[in-house]
Amino acid sequence: QVQLVESGGGRVQAGDSLRLSCAASGRTFSSFAVGWFRQGPGKDREFVATITSSGDSTYYTDSVKSRFTISRDNAKNTVYLQINTLKPEDTAVYYCAAGGYGVSRTSYIYWGQGAQVTVSS
């Protein structure tokens, strides 16, 4: 069993940066790939980025490639999502997920409760 808790969200201005954290409980966390998803107002939850269990490979959706960076520190059981040059369209609840891999949300077993990011222009 893995429990995930996101933090680091908030209300920011366009152009700002922030770093989301996904802290996990469970000794097996380092064996799981982790993904970040987001759900904007009135939208479906969409894939953002994923990282392998070792952290040696990452994958992003095209729309965020130049601004988002996913990383992990397995010693701290934490995965990060660095977001630079925030835009109003980045406004969403951001979720981390574990136990799956790839872009499909249905492949992931464990989910956090989400962190709200609100970007004002």
C-alpha positions in Angstrom: 0.0 0.0 0.0 1.3 3.5 -0.9 -0.2 6.8 0.3 0.6 9.9 -1.6 0.3 13.5 -0.4 0.8 16.5 -2.7 2.0 19.9 -1.5 3.4 23.1 -2.9 0.3 24.4 -4.7 -1.1 27.9 -4.3 -2.1 31.1 -6.0 0.6 32.6 -8.2 1.0 35.2 -10.9 1.6 34.4 -14.6 5.3 34.0 -15.1 6.0 32.7 -11.6 7.5 29.3 -10.8 6.6 26.7 -8.2 7.5 23.2 -7.2 5.0 20.6 -6.3 6.0 17.7 -4.1 4.5 14.3 -3.8 5.5 12.6 -0.6 4.9 8.9 -0.3 4.6 6.5 2.5 5.5 2.8 2.1 8.8 1.1 1.7 8.1 0.0 -1.9 7.7 3.6 -3.3 11.1 3.5 -4.9 10.0 0.5 -7.0 7.1 2.5 -8.6 7.0 4.8 -11.5 5.1 8.0 -10.7 3.0 10.2 -12.8 1.6 13.7 -12.5 -1.8 14.6 -13.8 -3.9 17.7 -13.7 -7.6 18.6 -13.9 -8.5 22.1 -14.9 -12.0 23.7 -14.2 -14.6 21.8 -16.3 -11.9 19.6 -17.9 -11.0 15.9 -17.8 -8.0 14.9 -15.8 -5.0 14.9 -18.2 -1.5 13.4 -18.1 1.4 15.8 -17.5 4.6 13.9 -16.8 5.9 10.6 -15.6 9.2 9.3 -14.2 10.5 5.7 -13.9 11.2 4.1 -10.5 14.9 4.9 -10.7 14.4 8.3 -12.2 16.5 7.7 -15.2 13.7 8.3 -17.7 11.0 10.8 -18.0 8.2 11.6 -20.4 6.1 14.8 -20.8 3.0 15.8 -22.6 4.0 18.1 -25.5 2.3 21.2 -24.1 4.5 21.3 -20.9 7.8 19.9 -22.1 9.7 23.2 -22.1 8.4 24.4 -18.7 7.9 21.4 -16.5 10.5 19.1 -14.9 9.7 15.9 -13.0 12.3 14.5 -10.7 12.5 12.2 -7.7 14.5 11.6 -4.5 13.9 8.0 -3.5 15.8 8.5 -0.3 13.1 11.0 0.7 10.2 9.0 -0.9 9.3 12.2 -2.8 8.7 13.1 -6.4 8.7 16.7 -7.6 7.2 18.7 -10.4 9.0 21.9 -11.1 6.8 24.3 -13.1 8.3 27.4 -14.6 6.8 30.4 -16.4 3.3 29.6 -15.2 0.3 30.5 -17.4 -3.3 30.9 -16.5 -4.1 27.8 -18.4 -2.0 25.8 -15.9 -4.7 26.5 -13.4 -5.7 23.0 -12.2 -5.7 20.5 -9.4 -2.4 18.6 -9.7 -2.4 14.9 -8.8 0.5 12.5 -8.4 -0.1 8.8 -9.0 2.0 5.7 -8.6 1.8 2.0 -9.5 1.5 2.5 -13.2 3.4 4.0 -16.1 2.6 6.0 -19.2 -0.1 8.5 -20.1 -3.2 6.6 -19.1 -4.7 7.5 -15.7 -6.3 4.1 -15.6 -3.0 2.4 -15.3 -2.1 4.0 -12.0 -3.2 2.3 -8.8 -2.4 4.9 -6.1 -3.5 8.6 -6.1 -3.0 11.6 -4.0 -5.8 14.0 -3.1 -4.4 16.8 -5.3 -2.9 20.2 -4.9 -4.6 23.3 -6.3 -2.6 25.6 -8.5 -4.2 28.9 -9.5 -2.5 31.2 -11.9 -3.7 34.7 -12.3 -2.8 37.0 -15.3 
